[in-house]
Amino acid sequence: MKSNVVQHQTDINADIMLIDEIVASSQHSLRFYTHAITVIDDYNLKRIFSMQINIYQRILALLAPPQRRIMLSNTAHLALPEDGGHTQHTTYVQAQILLQQDCWHKGVAHLIELEQCRLVQLKHAVKQVYQPHIAQKLADSAAWLQSSCDEMISFCRR
């Protein structure tokens, strides 16, 4: 049987791994939206992407340690790699291609699917973490992301 100290350390390590995963995917999302906003002309889409940038910056500010935030802010302007081996990267590349081809509704539809997956990931993480203050930060992040998903869905219905 594990002692309480060992179990507590195991719980903290599990939370750290979960947060690291969310931070890494949020960093990638931030890079995508920061780049995508520069290649589109539609005002409403720019407004939505600006909101996404703000949300991912807020998520990173809540979850990333200060030294990592500095590194993230220095890389946020980088374009996405074209190889995209990871499913999330592939989805962003697909959305980027559609947006560059002026297929905005299809591109946004791809982004909605991705953001809804991220939302499920955040909601699941809220239930998985052991530390209540981290659960609250994740819940706040999920609420912000839910709001932006609703905005994207509204854009596609126009």
GIPEDA-V811569 format. One line per field, one symbol per residue. ss: DSSP state (h for helix, s for strand, l for the rest). burial: 1 if it has 9 or more other C-alpha atoms within 8 Angstrom, else 0. Layout:
ss: ???
burial: ???
This chain:
ss: lllhhhhhhhhhhhhhhhhhhhhhhhhhhhhhhhhhllllllhhhhhhhhhhhhhhhhhhhhhllhhhhhhhhhhlllllllllllhhhhhhhhhhhhhhlllhhhhhhhhhhhhhhhhhhhhhhhhhlllhhhhhhhhhhhhhhhhhhhhhhhhhhl
burial: 00000010001101100111011001111111111110010000110111111011111110110000100100010000000100001111111111110010011111110111001001101100110001111110110111011011101100
